[in-house]
Amino acid sequence: MVIKKKKTRKAVAIIEGIVTALKSDRIYCTLDYKHKNEAEIKIFMHNVLLDGLKKIYKQMQPNLRESTMQKKAKRSLVWESDVKATINNIIFLGTQHRPDFLVDIYGLRIGVEIKRGDDGSSIREGIGQSMVYSTEYDFVIYLFIDITSDKKIVRGYNGQTEKYLVDSMWENYNIRFDVV
């Protein structure tokens, strides 16, 4: 079990930089995410996330050369579809689990889970996975992609009950949950 990292300004800035990249219009205005499966979405997200990590390095170390930022970003990001890298499975309740992406940056290990869907079971599945990942990683980012035609999940995200749960996940488990 991982001892939870403190939510320093630097850690929060890194988390928010990653979330911003994952919510980029570059993904959702370009990709037909409503008709693509999760694997196809993650492939597209990979390059956008790399660019987001480069921006984080640029903010944290403005004097780095572009090529150095690119190398650091590539080393910081591991994803399940990369045949040259491995995200080790977590054994929890006798079964194996692993996040979609792993970001290892400035001493922070961040598991990233991406789910898409149009119903509660999809949301709950990602919340459960995020809770499991929080036992292994310093922080977890869970992004749910709403594919409902009326965006009811995005609209419901800011409700009072939802805010309470989202805040509780962040406060107690270092899980940053968002919906796009």
TORKOL-4160 file (C-alpha; in steps of 0.2 Angstrom, whole numbers, padded with zeros to 4 digits, m for minus):
180
<pt num="1" X="0000" Y="0000" Z="0000"/>
<pt num="2" X="0006" Y="0017" Z="m0005"/>
<pt num="3" X="0007" Y="0031" Z="0009"/>
<pt num="4" X="m0003" Y="0045" Z="0001"/>
<pt num="5" X="0007" Y="0059" Z="m0006"/>
<pt num="6" X="0003" Y="0077" Z="0000"/>
<pt num="7" X="m0007" Y="0088" Z="m0012"/>
<pt num="8" X="0007" Y="0101" Z="m0013"/>
<pt num="9" X="0005" Y="0115" Z="m0026"/>
<pt num="10" X="0017" Y="0107" Z="m0037"/>
<pt num="11" X="0008" Y="0090" Z="m0036"/>
<pt num="12" X="m0009" Y="0098" Z="m0039"/>
<pt num="13" X="m0002" Y="0108" Z="m0054"/>
<pt num="14" X="0004" Y="0092" Z="m0062"/>
<pt num="15" X="m0012" Y="0083" Z="m0059"/>
<pt num="16" X="m0022" Y="0098" Z="m0067"/>
<pt num="17" X="m0010" Y="0099" Z="m0081"/>
<pt num="18" X="m0013" Y="0080" Z="m0085"/>
<pt num="19" X="m0032" Y="0083" Z="m0083"/>
<pt num="20" X="m0032" Y="0098" Z="m0095"/>
<pt num="21" X="m0022" Y="0088" Z="m0108"/>
<pt num="22" X="m0035" Y="0073" Z="m0107"/>
<pt num="23" X="m0049" Y="0085" Z="m0109"/>
<pt num="24" X="m0042" Y="0094" Z="m0123"/>
<pt num="25" X="m0053" Y="0100" Z="m0138"/>
<pt num="26" X="m0040" Y="0092" Z="m0149"/>
<pt num="27" X="m0047" Y="0075" Z="m0144"/>
<pt num="28" X="m0065" Y="0079" Z="m0143"/>
<pt num="29" X="m0067" Y="0090" Z="m0158"/>
<pt num="30" X="m0056" Y="0079" Z="m0169"/>
<pt num="31" X="m0060" Y="0061" Z="m0164"/>
<pt num="32" X="m0078" Y="0053" Z="m0166"/>
<pt num="33" X="m0077" Y="0048" Z="m0148"/>
<pt num="34" X="m0095" Y="0043" Z="m0147"/>
<pt num="35" X="m0092" Y="0029" Z="m0160"/>
<pt num="36" X="m0074" Y="0024" Z="m0156"/>
<pt num="37" X="m0070" Y="0011" Z="m0143"/>
<pt num="38" X="m0060" Y="0015" Z="m0128"/>
<pt num="39" X="m0044" Y="0008" Z="m0135"/>
<pt num="40" X="m0045" Y="0019" Z="m0151"/>
<pt num="41" X="m0048" Y="0034" Z="m0140"/>
<pt num="42" X="m0033" Y="0030" Z="m0129"/>
<pt num="43" X="m0022" Y="0028" Z="m0144"/>
<pt num="44" X="m0027" Y="0046" Z="m0150"/>
<pt num="45" X="m0026" Y="0053" Z="m0132"/>
<pt num="46" X="m0008" Y="0046" Z="m0131"/>
<pt num="47" X="0000" Y="0060" Z="m0141"/>
<pt num="48" X="m0011" Y="0074" Z="m0133"/>
<pt num="49" X="m0005" Y="0068" Z="m0116"/>
<pt num="50" X="0013" Y="0068" Z="m0122"/>
<pt num="51" X="0011" Y="0086" Z="m0127"/>
<pt num="52" X="0003" Y="0090" Z="m0110"/>
<pt num="53" X="0017" Y="0082" Z="m0101"/>
<pt num="54" X="0029" Y="0093" Z="m0111"/>
<pt num="55" X="0020" Y="0108" Z="m0106"/>
<pt num="56" X="0021" Y="0103" Z="m0088"/>
<pt num="57" X="0040" Y="0101" Z="m0090"/>
<pt num="58" X="0041" Y="0118" Z="m0098"/>
<pt num="59" X="0031" Y="0126" Z="m0084"/>
<pt num="60" X="0042" Y="0117" Z="m0070"/>
<pt num="61" X="0058" Y="0119" Z="m0079"/>
<pt num="62" X="0057" Y="0133" Z="m0092"/>
<pt num="63" X="0075" Y="0132" Z="m0097"/>
<pt num="64" X="0074" Y="0115" Z="m0104"/>
<pt num="65" X="0077" Y="0112" Z="m0122"/>
<pt num="66" X="0063" Y="0106" Z="m0133"/>
<pt num="67" X="0071" Y="0089" Z="m0136"/>
<pt num="68" X="0074" Y="0087" Z="m0118"/>
<pt num="69" X="0056" Y="0090" Z="m0114"/>
<pt num="70" X="0051" Y="0078" Z="m0127"/>
<pt num="71" X="0062" Y="0064" Z="m0120"/>
<pt num="72" X="0057" Y="0067" Z="m0102"/>
<pt num="73" X="0038" Y="0067" Z="m0107"/>
<pt num="74" X="0041" Y="0050" Z="m0116"/>
<pt num="75" X="0050" Y="0043" Z="m0102"/>
<pt num="76" X="0036" Y="0049" Z="m0090"/>
<pt num="77" X="0022" Y="0041" Z="m0099"/>
<pt num="78" X="0018" Y="0022" Z="m0100"/>
<pt num="79" X="0003" Y="0015" Z="m0107"/>
<pt num="80" X="m0005" Y="m0002" Z="m0109"/>
<pt num="81" X="m0004" Y="m0002" Z="m0128"/>
<pt num="82" X="0015" Y="0001" Z="m0129"/>
<pt num="83" X="0023" Y="m0016" Z="m0133"/>
<pt num="84" X="0040" Y="m0010" Z="m0126"/>
<pt num="85" X="0034" Y="m0005" Z="m0109"/>
<pt num="86" X="0024" Y="m0013" Z="m0096"/>
<pt num="87" X="0012" Y="m0007" Z="m0083"/>
<pt num="88" X="0013" Y="m0020" Z="m0069"/>
<pt num="89" X="m0003" Y="m0027" Z="m0063"/>
<pt num="90" X="m0009" Y="m0024" Z="m0046"/>
<pt num="91" X="m0016" Y="m0039" Z="m0037"/>
<pt num="92" X="m0031" Y="m0035" Z="m0027"/>
<pt num="93" X="m0044" Y="m0047" Z="m0020"/>
<pt num="94" X="m0035" Y="m0061" Z="m0030"/>
<pt num="95" X="m0037" Y="m0052" Z="m0047"/>
<pt num="96" X="m0026" Y="m0042" Z="m0058"/>
<pt num="97" X="m0029" Y="m0024" Z="m0061"/>
<pt num="98" X="m0019" Y="m0010" Z="m0071"/>
<pt num="99" X="m0023" Y="0008" Z="m0076"/>
<pt num="100" X="m0023" Y="0013" Z="m0094"/>
<pt num="101" X="m0009" Y="0025" Z="m0092"/>
<pt num="102" X="0005" Y="0027" Z="m0079"/>
<pt num="103" X="0013" Y="0044" Z="m0077"/>
<pt num="104" X="0029" Y="0045" Z="m0067"/>
<pt num="105" X="0034" Y="0063" Z="m0065"/>
<pt num="106" X="0044" Y="0073" Z="m0052"/>
<pt num="107" X="0043" Y="0058" Z="m0040"/>
<pt num="108" X="0024" Y="0056" Z="m0042"/>
<pt num="109" X="0017" Y="0040" Z="m0048"/>
<pt num="110" X="0000" Y="0044" Z="m0056"/>
<pt num="111" X="m0012" Y="0030" Z="m0063"/>
<pt num="112" X="m0024" Y="0036" Z="m0076"/>
<pt num="113" X="m0040" Y="0027" Z="m0080"/>
<pt num="114" X="m0051" Y="0032" Z="m0095"/>
<pt num="115" X="m0069" Y="0026" Z="m0097"/>
<pt num="116" X="m0082" Y="0030" Z="m0109"/>
<pt num="117" X="m0101" Y="0026" Z="m0108"/>
<pt num="118" X="m0119" Y="0032" Z="m0106"/>
<pt num="119" X="m0124" Y="0024" Z="m0090"/>
<pt num="120" X="m0121" Y="0022" Z="m0072"/>
<pt num="121" X="m0113" Y="0005" Z="m0073"/>
<pt num="122" X="m0099" Y="0012" Z="m0084"/>
<pt num="123" X="m0096" Y="0026" Z="m0071"/>
<pt num="124" X="m0096" Y="0014" Z="m0056"/>
<pt num="125" X="m0084" Y="0003" Z="m0065"/>
<pt num="126" X="m0071" Y="0017" Z="m0067"/>
<pt num="127" X="m0074" Y="0023" Z="m0049"/>
<pt num="128" X="m0071" Y="0005" Z="m0042"/>
<pt num="129" X="m0055" Y="0003" Z="m0053"/>
<pt num="130" X="m0049" Y="0020" Z="m0047"/>
<pt num="131" X="m0051" Y="0015" Z="m0029"/>
<pt num="132" X="m0041" Y="0000" Z="m0032"/>
<pt num="133" X="m0027" Y="0010" Z="m0041"/>
<pt num="134" X="m0027" Y="0022" Z="m0026"/>
<pt num="135" X="m0019" Y="0008" Z="m0016"/>
<pt num="136" X="m0004" Y="0007" Z="m0027"/>
<pt num="137" X="m0001" Y="0025" Z="m0034"/>
<pt num="138" X="0001" Y="0042" Z="m0026"/>
<pt num="139" X="m0013" Y="0049" Z="m0037"/>
<pt num="140" X="m0026" Y="0043" Z="m0048"/>
<pt num="141" X="m0035" Y="0052" Z="m0062"/>
<pt num="142" X="m0051" Y="0045" Z="m0068"/>
<pt num="143" X="m0059" Y="0053" Z="m0084"/>
<pt num="144" X="m0076" Y="0048" Z="m0089"/>
<pt num="145" X="m0081" Y="0052" Z="m0107"/>
<pt num="146" X="m0100" Y="0055" Z="m0108"/>
<pt num="147" X="m0107" Y="0048" Z="m0124"/>
<pt num="148" X="m0125" Y="0051" Z="m0121"/>
<pt num="149" X="m0133" Y="0061" Z="m0135"/>
<pt num="150" X="m0139" Y="0075" Z="m0122"/>
<pt num="151" X="m0124" Y="0075" Z="m0111"/>
<pt num="152" X="m0134" Y="0071" Z="m0096"/>
<pt num="153" X="m0119" Y="0064" Z="m0087"/>
<pt num="154" X="m0108" Y="0080" Z="m0090"/>
<pt num="155" X="m0123" Y="0090" Z="m0084"/>
<pt num="156" X="m0126" Y="0080" Z="m0069"/>
<pt num="157" X="m0107" Y="0081" Z="m0064"/>
<pt num="158" X="m0110" Y="0097" Z="m0054"/>
<pt num="159" X="m0124" Y="0092" Z="m0043"/>
<pt num="160" X="m0123" Y="0093" Z="m0024"/>
<pt num="161" X="m0122" Y="0074" Z="m0022"/>
<pt num="162" X="m0109" Y="0072" Z="m0036"/>
<pt num="163" X="m0098" Y="0086" Z="m0029"/>
<pt num="164" X="m0098" Y="0078" Z="m0012"/>
<pt num="165" X="m0092" Y="0061" Z="m0019"/>
<pt num="166" X="m0079" Y="0069" Z="m0031"/>
<pt num="167" X="m0072" Y="0080" Z="m0017"/>
<pt num="168" X="m0072" Y="0064" Z="m0005"/>
<pt num="169" X="m0063" Y="0054" Z="m0018"/>
<pt num="170" X="m0050" Y="0068" Z="m0020"/>
<pt num="171" X="m0048" Y="0071" Z="m0001"/>
<pt num="172" X="m0048" Y="0053" Z="0005"/>
<pt num="173" X="m0040" Y="0043" Z="m0009"/>
<pt num="174" X="m0031" Y="0056" Z="m0020"/>
<pt num="175" X="m0042" Y="0052" Z="m0035"/>
<pt num="176" X="m0045" Y="0066" Z="m0047"/>
<pt num="177" X="m0062" Y="0062" Z="m0055"/>
<pt num="178" X="m0068" Y="0072" Z="m0070"/>
<pt num="179" X="m0081" Y="0070" Z="m0084"/>
<pt num="180" X="m0080" Y="0076" Z="m0102"/>
